[in-house]
Amino acid sequence: MKRYLTVVGTTGVLLAAAGCGSSEKPSTMPDMPHPASSSTGTQVMVTFAKDKAAFNYDKKLVPDGARALVAEYIQDNSTTITLSVHGLLPNRAYGAHAHAKPCGPVGDDAGAHFQHMPDPVKPSVNPAFANAQNEIWLDFTTDAQGNATVTRTVEWKFTDARAGSVVIHADPTQTAPGKAGTAGARAACVSASL
């Protein structure tokens, strides 16, 4: 796992080569957003089945050797999270969300979705709480090479309560009452203290 705390006062995010110290060419990871000079954030880059911070529970959907990058940018009163994945199944939709706890050997180890305003009812499937403004939803569809990048901004910052991971789910996120926030089985997880 490669982890970076970025206090950016330069021209952009310092992912000094996309492999961040590996022998891979920089072109293997897409350009990351360039936050403004007053932003701070965290970045975690992992390879599934190699890094301790990454678990792929469904190796068909997230094969060994697939890679992910989770980046957080905090500015003023908002938080922007970017998820970039490489080597997943091509042309396929996945759900993804920030979860409350770090990853573990079992998908449930990551806990529930992180919610800015917690739902008093668990599990949370009420659209008043399980929604893209109160949680961080990062659904994506891979391209023909199995790659995708998604960025979401929420109009709040993490406080004492923080997310511990980003979980990739087998299906896109549902929004209907009684199913809001559900997205199928947990296919993979990246520990990232956001």
VMD Tcl script that draws the C-alpha trace (Angstrom):
set ca {
  {0.00 0.00 0.00}
  {1.22 3.47 -0.82}
  {-0.20 6.23 1.40}
  {0.31 9.93 0.97}
  {-0.82 12.92 2.97}
  {-0.90 15.77 0.55}
  {-0.78 19.36 1.68}
  {-0.85 20.87 -1.75}
  {0.78 24.18 -2.38}
  {2.30 23.12 -5.67}
  {0.90 22.57 -9.11}
  {-1.17 19.55 -8.18}
  {-1.33 16.21 -6.54}
  {2.05 14.61 -6.10}
  {1.64 11.16 -7.49}
  {5.22 11.29 -8.73}
  {4.65 8.47 -11.20}
  {1.45 6.62 -11.36}
  {3.16 3.56 -9.93}
  {4.37 5.71 -7.04}
  {7.75 4.13 -6.84}
  {7.02 1.08 -8.95}
  {8.49 0.36 -12.36}
  {5.17 0.91 -14.14}
  {4.78 3.73 -16.63}
  {2.96 6.83 -15.40}
  {0.32 6.40 -18.10}
  {-1.15 3.34 -16.35}
  {-3.09 5.55 -13.91}
  {-5.17 8.47 -15.13}
  {-4.40 12.05 -14.25}
  {-5.78 12.91 -10.85}
  {-7.67 16.13 -10.15}
  {-5.55 19.12 -9.25}
  {-6.90 20.57 -6.03}
  {-6.59 24.24 -5.23}
  {-3.65 25.42 -3.16}
  {-5.62 25.54 0.12}
  {-6.70 21.89 0.04}
  {-5.43 18.91 1.98}
  {-6.09 15.25 1.58}
  {-5.11 11.62 1.68}
  {-4.28 9.19 -1.12}
  {-4.04 5.41 -0.94}
  {-2.93 3.26 -3.88}
  {-3.23 -0.53 -3.65}
  {-2.89 -3.71 -5.67}
  {-5.39 -6.44 -4.78}
  {-3.86 -9.68 -3.39}
  {-0.59 -7.81 -2.81}
  {-1.25 -4.99 -0.34}
  {-2.50 -5.54 3.21}
  {-4.93 -2.61 2.88}
  {-6.79 -4.23 -0.04}
  {-9.10 -7.22 -0.03}
  {-10.80 -8.70 -3.08}
  {-13.63 -10.91 -1.84}
  {-14.96 -11.74 -5.33}
  {-11.94 -12.50 -7.49}
  {-14.08 -12.72 -10.64}
  {-15.28 -9.13 -10.23}
  {-12.00 -7.77 -8.80}
  {-9.16 -10.07 -9.91}
  {-5.81 -10.46 -8.16}
  {-3.48 -7.78 -9.51}
  {-6.26 -5.23 -10.10}
  {-5.41 -1.82 -8.69}
  {-7.25 1.00 -6.99}
  {-6.47 4.51 -5.90}
  {-8.58 6.40 -3.35}
  {-7.89 10.12 -3.00}
  {-9.49 12.61 -0.64}
  {-9.36 16.37 -1.05}
  {-10.70 18.70 1.62}
  {-11.31 22.33 0.85}
  {-13.36 24.92 2.69}
  {-16.56 23.08 3.73}
  {-16.51 20.25 1.20}
  {-14.87 16.88 0.70}
  {-14.04 15.38 -2.70}
  {-13.26 11.68 -3.05}
  {-11.85 10.11 -6.20}
  {-11.80 6.36 -6.83}
  {-9.73 5.09 -9.74}
  {-9.74 1.36 -10.57}
  {-7.75 -0.68 -13.10}
  {-8.00 -4.28 -14.19}
  {-11.60 -5.03 -13.20}
  {-14.13 -6.66 -15.54}
  {-14.61 -4.60 -18.71}
  {-17.82 -2.69 -19.48}
  {-19.42 -3.48 -16.13}
  {-21.26 -1.34 -13.56}
  {-20.20 -1.50 -9.90}
  {-21.40 0.22 -6.74}
  {-18.89 1.80 -4.36}
  {-19.19 3.69 -1.09}
  {-17.15 5.01 1.82}
  {-17.61 2.66 4.80}
  {-17.24 3.34 8.51}
  {-14.42 0.90 9.35}
  {-11.20 -0.38 7.76}
  {-11.27 -3.50 5.57}
  {-10.67 -6.97 6.89}
  {-10.59 -10.55 5.65}
  {-14.41 -10.63 5.58}
  {-16.43 -8.02 3.67}
  {-18.56 -7.16 6.70}
  {-15.43 -6.01 8.57}
  {-15.76 -2.59 6.90}
  {-19.04 -1.97 8.69}
  {-21.91 0.10 7.34}
  {-21.72 3.06 4.98}
  {-20.23 6.15 6.54}
  {-23.02 8.68 7.08}
  {-22.47 12.35 7.83}
  {-25.81 12.43 9.69}
  {-26.23 8.88 11.05}
  {-29.52 7.07 10.59}
  {-30.78 5.92 14.03}
  {-32.16 2.77 12.35}
  {-29.68 0.08 11.27}
  {-29.25 -1.11 8.62}
  {-29.90 2.22 6.98}
  {-32.12 1.88 3.89}
  {-34.12 5.09 4.37}
  {-33.45 7.51 1.47}
  {-33.51 10.40 3.96}
  {-30.16 9.06 5.29}
  {-28.95 6.57 2.67}
  {-28.33 9.03 -0.16}
  {-25.45 10.50 -2.15}
  {-25.48 13.77 -0.15}
  {-25.23 12.13 3.31}
  {-22.94 9.28 2.25}
  {-20.12 9.08 -0.29}
  {-21.34 7.08 -3.30}
  {-18.72 6.28 -5.94}
  {-20.58 4.03 -8.43}
  {-18.75 3.55 -11.72}
  {-18.82 1.64 -15.00}
  {-15.55 0.27 -16.32}
  {-14.36 0.83 -19.86}
  {-13.29 -1.86 -22.35}
  {-10.00 -2.31 -20.43}
  {-11.69 -2.65 -17.03}
  {-10.68 0.83 -15.88}
  {-12.73 3.66 -14.41}
  {-12.35 6.87 -12.45}
  {-15.14 8.56 -10.50}
  {-15.08 11.72 -8.39}
  {-17.77 12.89 -5.97}
  {-17.98 15.99 -3.82}
  {-20.11 16.30 -0.70}
  {-20.81 19.63 0.97}
  {-19.40 18.60 4.34}
  {-16.09 17.65 5.91}
  {-15.24 14.70 8.11}
  {-15.10 15.65 11.78}
  {-14.24 13.32 14.67}
  {-16.15 10.54 12.92}
  {-14.23 9.37 9.86}
  {-14.65 6.75 7.16}
  {-12.23 3.83 7.25}
  {-12.50 2.35 3.76}
  {-14.02 2.36 0.31}
  {-15.94 -0.80 -0.60}
  {-16.57 -1.85 -4.20}
  {-19.92 -3.65 -4.53}
  {-21.14 -6.14 -7.12}
  {-24.09 -3.98 -8.26}
  {-24.97 -0.29 -8.71}
  {-26.47 1.51 -5.73}
  {-30.24 1.43 -5.30}
  {-32.24 4.47 -4.20}
  {-35.79 3.18 -3.52}
  {-37.22 3.27 0.03}
  {-36.34 0.08 1.87}
  {-33.40 -0.56 -0.50}
  {-31.64 2.82 -0.54}
  {-27.87 2.48 -0.41}
  {-27.79 -1.27 -1.09}
  {-25.52 -2.42 -3.89}
  {-25.16 -6.18 -3.74}
  {-22.29 -8.21 -2.33}
  {-19.02 -6.65 -1.26}
  {-16.58 -7.46 -4.05}
  {-13.51 -5.63 -2.74}
  {-12.33 -3.15 -0.13}
  {-9.58 -0.53 0.17}
  {-8.68 0.68 3.68}
  {-8.40 4.46 3.55}
  {-8.75 6.64 6.62}
  {-10.74 9.51 5.18}
}
mol new
graphics top color blue
foreach p $ca { graphics top sphere $p radius 0.5 }
foreach p [lrange $ca 0 end-1] q [lrange $ca 1 end] { graphics top cylinder $p $q radius 0.2 }
display resetview
